[in-house]
Amino acid sequence: MAENRQVLIASLPTGALASSDFEMRSAPMPEAADGEVLCRTVALTIGAGQRAGLQGSASYAGAPEAGRLMGGSGVAEVVESRADSIPTGSLVSAPTGWQAFSTHAARHVHLLDAGTDPATALGVLGTNGLTAYFGLLEVGRPQPGNTVVVSAAAGSVGHIVGQIAKIHGCRVVGIAGADDKCRMLVDELGFDDAVSYKDPEFRSKFKDATPDRIDVYFDNTGGPVLESALFRMAQGGRIACCGVVSQYDTSTPGPGPRGVPGLLVNNRVRMEGFLVFDFADRYEQARRDMSQWVADGSLKPKVTEFHGLEEAPQAFVELLAGRTVGTTVVTI
Amino acid sequence: MAENRQVLIASLPTGALASSDFEMRSAPMPEAADGEVLCRTVALTIGAGQRAGLQGSASYAGAPEAGRLMGGSGVAEVVESRADSIPTGSLVSAPTGWQAFSTHAARHVHLLDAGTDPATALGVLGTNGLTAYFGLLEVGRPQPGNTVVVSAAAGSVGHIVGQIAKIHGCRVVGIAGADDKCRMLVDELGFDDAVSYKDPEFRSKFKDATPDRIDVYFDNTGGPVLESALFRMAQGGRIACCGVVSQYDTSTPGPGPRGVPGLLVNNRVRMEGFLVFDFADRYEQARRDMSQWVADGSLKPKVTEFHGLEEAPQAFVELLAGRTVGTTVVTI
């Protein structure tokens, strides 16, 4: 009988992640119990937030351990169903983890329309897209004409945030870590401006890009980029805190941003953290909106694809090093 | 003719404030023009936020200069009125500055009821009380049963915040800088608990005092105390950022608090700065509520009084050193 292939956490990283922090192994094929489905993974998505999940108790995702299967979300084909609600042959999204086969209770998988593009399901219609949608619209609350700034703007969440802000009539400025990413944001995705935080003249360029200051800052990074944005906030500005990618891939998180809380007081700024799961009862509306925007061309999802389960660790390393764009997907 | 006495800023402090940063001088008696009133200062209030006003552009209060009159709010008697709306002999609150006599356009003074206690007008019914009221109720939004924590809890704003939170059915914990202040908060003002941040066991005592974590944290301090509170916030908690007293009396503000933005994300915490002036159209309602609470004994304003204009600099030094309680008032 076929064996299952899995990627395990070989060791908890103490500094920058390396692909050697993972190892492949063969495992017995899992078997579906009554009420469960056996799934063959078609594609996985990897997000920077998963790096936080390797820092033990530091994250909302729970404590990880060396020797355990690496967790993650995927799109899968149901190869055997023992649940009435999910036919064999269905396409589903599921918390597959990094493995070729997995079993799940029927209530833990989400049926997808036949023919759904896995990258779309994992990206713009998955957690990344939903995070962008609710974080921007419900926490940031942009108004037409507002200046919206997003960090990690070429990333899985950021590139969607900027485009939704454009759809809502805002002036949109992206912050990314490379000039080619900045060009892509402006030339391909319609951002009004984009600045690389690695540019030696970042401060002055960022100031020039935000002449009316910042009404909404969508923060994926924390750290020095957050600090720079704090000093550019407009009165009554909102900061949606989504993630802390600047602090994930290190064992020594830096100090907090200067200006907290002084600048929040002076400019009456609201800074609010959120997790997308809190909006779960409204996912369907968000998916309808975003499907419509994708269909009419106003929202262009970007994907960086890797091929083969054994490439997943390297894909994760590339993602954290800032060498991917949009949603990072591993097809299997 | 009588001369005016004034306290000038002699030099902008570069570290901890000293009374030698001020100087007394005599000045010509001011004269009221048409539409103005000539006021004799009865009492001044001093707030920690005024220290920020001596740091140049760092504050919302505008840039100060050596050689200028020290600004501030006072209660005054109108000794000559050339404005129909303000009778001679009225008691008013006004931005008198630190001087014995001042002139103001009628629209810049606020008529007080005859017989109003100046300390009450400057404290619980003045900017301090209004700041506590709107910051707690509108930014913090406490619910009955919530745990509310306030820093600089024995200070002009903090001691009112805690009592309003008690009136709203919350469990209230104060953070102050001395054991006798903590005892006063619990024994006299009805706080449920109070902890000194100077206690070597502050961390464990603070944890014990907040067994259900913190729903609302009213921050007057910033710095390490804010950082400690961030690590104790409950899911969905709110932080009302009112001031940064830990950073005022120094020329080298520290780094921002660790945990920003990571802890805001993990616990979905909202952190929001405010200035009381944004609520000006609702001051009267707040004053009615607080007058009622003072009358029925549920809100007990505390005042530390100094006597004589020449004592104002030392009163300011004492305030910043944490040696005053409640509203600091200088009677003249």
Interface residues (C-beta under 8 A of the other chain):
Chain A: A58 S59 Y60 D219 G222 L226 E227 I239 C241 C242 G243 V244 Q247 P253 P255 G256 P257 R258 G259 V260 P261 G262 L263 L264 V265 N266 N267 R268 V269 R270 M271 E272 G273 F274 L275 D278
Chain B: A58 S59 Y60 D219 G222 L226 E227 I239 C241 C242 G243 V244 Q247 P253 P255 G256 P257 R258 G259 V260 P261 G262 L263 L264 V265 N266 N267 R268 V269 R270 M271 E272 G273 F274 L275 D278
